[in-house]
């Protein structure tokens, strides 16, 4: 399943976030994959498109985010391609 993970941090945390990311990178255990990673150049946030197994165990998601939770807030949003969503909408 695809998730758009939005990570945000306070400006004062920028250097610590950059340092930790340089050391750990994006961590997606349990068979998940990072498909793309974008940085908002005007604010302290990133957008990561991630593909997780259909039944992503809460422990796996915890392991992926825990190394950053003292610096970063995460929001995980399940997403689908618009074309696929349109196929699911009843025609009428």
C-alpha positions, 0 to 999 in steps of 0.5 A: 500500500502506498503512503505519503509520509510528511515529516516536519520539524522546527527550524531550530532542529534543522541541523540535527535532522540533516545530521541524523538523516545523513547517518541513518537515511530513510529507514523502511524495514519489513519489506517497505520501499521509499519510492521518492523523497522530496524536500520543501525548500522553503520550510522544514519538511519532506514528503516521502512516497513509500510502498508498504506491505499490505498488512504493515505491522505497527512494529515495523512502522514504529521501527521506521520512524522511532529514530527520528521522533525526538526531532520530527513529527510524522503524518502518514497518509494512504494514497492511490493514483487518481486514475485508480480512484476514478475507476472505483467511483460509481458512474451514474 
